[in-house]
Amino acid sequence: MGEQIYHKLAKVLDTLPNGFPATPSGVEIKILKKIFQPEDVDLFCDLRLTFETAEQIAARTGRPLKGLEEKLTRMGARVQIFSVEFGNVKLFRMLPWVFGIYEFQLPHLNRELAELCDEYQATWGRNFAETKLPFMQVIPVEQEIPVKHEALTYERVSSIIENGKSFLLNECICKKEKGLLGHPCEKPLEVCLAIAPIPGIFDKSPTGRLISKSEAYDVLRKSEDAALVHMTLNYQSGHFFICNCCGCCCGVLQGINKLGISPSIAVNSYYFAQIDPDKCAACGLCAEERCQVKAIREFDGAYQVVKERCIGCGLCVPTCPSEAIKLLRKQAEEMAPPPTDEMAWYEERARRRGVDFSRYK
């Protein structure tokens, strides 16, 4: 029964829109064994992707109410599920593998789990790319958005910050994983922002530290200085985090750099950089220190942007000593508007994968 219960969990996770593909080596089962106790698996599989109280879960599933909230709270503390508390009301939901269970392993990540996740990344990344629905969207350096264009709300990093009333700062799990594997990143580690529209929501968080709105803006500035790409989930509203990502550690950007996944499939972006060859001093700063996806190359005594590879982050623009680079908005036919919210993204991803996750909605 021990092995079988984890295969059941793997099947449920693969039924969720994000997916959890099987591998010949079974590394995904080894990962689940590291994270979940056997007695917690059935309860996880009874949850949904939407928040419920223990009372609602008991009524829907027929589970005894006695002790249920305590068990769910314990699973939340172990970051096996997502739990939040509003006053005296506790809410719980299941999580997909990514974004979800993997990222929440930050306090428990050790060398063994890092090795397993690193082994699984290529299978998961290639499988995810098959639907051609980007998981993340790039939010450019805001001051570099062309003034003649009125950026939509989901294109502005400040919109996500301004909608927040609670802020939590975490270490980047991608950088932590690489460090455990012997490849430490020189860029800042504590750069992942969680944001919520309700005060006090992170007061009992098992990870990270509470920060203010002004400190959240400081994190964005520090990240831009360090050439980290602002990214969040690929939908229009309801964003609850901002990742600040490097090309050497980030799983999404590594999909571009190491797995050969097309940038247009890996991320949704609305802009691209362009270099004026007459102004370019050929210093190489943009290509060597700023671009995280190797989209800038030397050509005929100057540098140029490979538009098909550019993710429109804008990191190359403010540091160009000759002011030769500008950020341009793509044409309408080159862009795909993101789904409206998280559930709409789930629906579209499930449709493209051909999976029925109605039981978990």
N, C-alpha and C positions, 0 to 999 in steps of 0.2 A: 504493500500500500504506500510505502514511503516514496518510491520513485514515481508511482502512478499519480500521486497527488500533485507533484510538480509538473507533470505533463498536462494535467488538467489546467493548472494555472497558466502554463505557456499557451495553451489553446485559447483560453479566455483573452489573454493579452494580444494574441494574434487576431482575434475577432474584433477587437477594438480598432477603430480606424487607423491609428498610428502604426499598428502591426508589431509583430514580434516573431520574425521568421525563424524557422528551425534550421539547424546546421548539421552537417554530417558528424561533426565531433561532439555535438550535444553541449556545447559551451554555454548555451542559453539556460539549460537546466542547472548547470553548475552555478551560474550566477544567481538563479532563484533560490537555490539551497543556501547560499551565503546570506540572503536577505530575509527570507521568510522561514518561520518555524512551521512545521507541518500542520499544527493545530490552528494556524491563522489562515491557511490557504482557502478553506471552504468559505469562511466569512468574507474574505476579500472578493471571492467570486460571486457572492450574493449582493455586492454593492453596485452602485451605478456611477456614471460620470457626472451626475448632478447631486447636489447636496441634499442630505436627508438627516433627520434626527434618529436617535436610537429607536424611539417609539414608532416612527414611520417604517424603519427597516424591519422591526419586529412584526408589525402588522402586515407588511407586504410579503415577507418571507416565511412567516409562521415560526420564527425563532423565539424562544423565551426571552422576555424583556429583562428578567432579572440577570444582572451581571453583564448585559450586552454593552451598555455605555462604557463601563469600565474596560472591557476588552477592546472596544473600538478606540478608546482614549489611549490605551497602551500601544496599539498598533500605530496610532498617530504620533506618539512620542518616539517610536522606532522609525518613523517616516516611511512606513510601508503603505500608508494611505494618507490622504490629506484631511486634516481636521482643523476646524476653526471654532472659536467661542465668541458668541455675542451675549454678553451679560451672563445669564444662567443657562443659555441655550447652546448646546454643542451640536455642530453639524459635521457630517462625514461624507466622503466620496472616494471612490477608487481612482487610481491614477494609471495612465498608460505608461509604457516603458520610457519613452521620451516624447515630449517634455513631461517629466513626472518622476517615476521611481528612480531612474538613474541619477538625476540631478539632486534628489533628496537624500542620496546616500553620502552626501558631503561629510557629515560627522563620523561616518563609519568606514569611509574608504581607506583601505590598506593596500599593501603591495599585491596580495593575492587577488583581491577583487579588482584592482586596477588592471592586472594582467588579463583577467577574464574579460573585462569590458573592452579592453583594447583589442583583444582577439575577435570579439563579436562585432566591433564597429564596422568593419568592411562589409560583412554580410548585411547588417542592418541598414547601412548607408545606401548600398546599391539597391536593396529591396525598396527602400523608401523612395528613391529617385524614379522608380518605374512608373509611378502614377503621374509624374510631371506636375504635381501640385506642390509648389514651394512650401516648406515648413516654416521658414522665417522670412521676415522682410527687413531690408536694410533701411535704417533711418539716417539720413545724411547729416553731416555737420551743419547745424541749422543756419548759421550766418552765411553759409556758402550757397544756400538755395537762391536761385536767380530772383532779384527783387521784382521783376516784371511778372513773375508767376506767383499766384496765390496758392501756396501749398495746402493740400488737403490736411485735415486734422491728423490722420494716421501717418502722414509724412513728416510730422514735426515731433521731435523728441520732447520738446517743452510741453506739448499737449498731454503726453502721458504723465509727466511730472505734475503738471498743474491739476490734473484730475485726482491726484493722490492726496490722502490725508494721513497715511501711515507709510513709513519707509523702513526697509530692512536691507542692510548691506551684508553680502556673503562673499566668501572666497569663490573664485571660479573653479568649478569641479574639473573642467577640462585641463586647466593648468595644474591643479593638484594631482590629477592622474598622471600627467606627463612627468611631474617631479618625482612621484613614487616609482616611475619606470626608469628613472635615471636621466631624464631629459628636462631639467628645470628651465622654466621660461624666465627671461630677464625682465619681462614686462610686469606691471603691478598685478598682484594676485587678488586683492580684495576689491573687486570692481563689479560684482553682479548685484543689481538692484531689484528688490521686490517692492511692489507698489500696490496699495489698496485704497479704495475710496472711503473707508470707514476708520475713524480714529481708534487706536489701541488694538488693532487686529493682530499685530505681531508681538504683543506684550509677552506671550508665553511661547514664542517660537523656539523650537529645539535647536535652531541654527542661527548664525549671524548675529548682528548687533543693530539696535535701533539707531536711526539717524534722523535728522530733520530734513525738511525740503531744501533748505539752502545747502546742506551737506550733500544731498543728492545731486544738486547742480555742480558742486565741487567734484564729485566723482566723474561726472560727464566731462568736465574740463580736463581733469587729470587723465582720463582715458583718451581724449583727443590728443593731448600732448604726447602720449605714449603710442600713438598710432593704433588705437584699438577701435574696431568697427562697432557702432551702435546697431544692435539687432533686437527685434522682438518678434512675437508670433505673427503669422501672416493672415491677420484679419483686421477689420476696420475699427472695432471698438471693444472695450473690455480688457485691454492689455493690463497684465499684472506683473510684468518684469521687463527689464532692459538688460540684455547681456552686452558686455563690451569685450570684443573678441579679437584674437590674433590668429594669423594664418598658420602658425606652427602648432597650436593646441586645439583650437575650436573644431569640434566634430563636423560642423556644417562647412566651414571653410576648408577643412582638410578633405572633405568630399570633392571640392574643386581642385585643390592643389595636389592631392595624392591619389584619389580614386578616378580622376578624370571626368567627374560629373559636370555637366554644363552649368555655368553660373546661373543661367536663366531658369534652370530646374532646381538648383540648390537654394536660391534665394529669390525673392521678389524685390525688384528695385525700380525706381522711377526716374533715375538720373544717370548720367555718365559724364566722365571728365574728358576734357579736350585740351590739348597743348598747342599753343601757337608756336610753330617752328621758328618764326622770325624773332620771337622773344626768348626762346629757350636757350639758357646758358650751358646746357649739357652738363650740369653738375651731378646729375644722377640721384639727387636726394629723394625725389619722388619714387623712383624705381627701387632703390636700395633700402630705404628706411621707412617709407610711408605706405606703399601699396602692400596689402596683405594677400592678394591673389595673383600676383605676378602679371598684372595687366598692362604694365608700362615697359616699353622696350626701346633700346637705342636704335636709331635709324638715320643714316645719312647725316651724321654730325649733330643730331638732336634727339630728343626723346618723343615718343608718340604713344598714345593710349590705344590699346587693342579694344575697340568698343565692345565686341562680343564677349570679352572677358571681364570688362569693368563692371563692378557692382554698385557704382554710384555713391560710395560712402563719403566722398569729399575730403578725405584725409590728406590728399596730396595738394589741395588748393592753398590752404593758408600758409604753408611752410615754403612755398616756391619763392626763392629769393628774387627772381626776375618777374614775378607775377604773370607767368606765362600760361597758367592753368586756370580754367574756369569749369564750373559745373553746369551742365545743360540738361533740360528736361527731355525725356524721350518723347517721341511721337505717340499719339493715342494708340495706333495700331501695334506699337511695340510693347505695350503694357497690358497686364491683366489685372483689373481691380480685384483686390482681395475679398474673400467672403466677409459677410457683415460682422460675424462674431464667432466665438469658439465653436458653438454647436453647428453653425453653418459650415465652418471649415470641416468639422467631423463628418457632416453629411456628405459633402463633396468628396472628401477623401475616401469614405466608405463606398460611395457610388463608383468611383474609379477603380477601387480594389475589388468590387463585387462582393463585399461582406455585409451581412445583416447584423448590426449591433443594436437593434431596437430593444433588446432585453436589458441593455445597459444604459439607455438614455435617461 
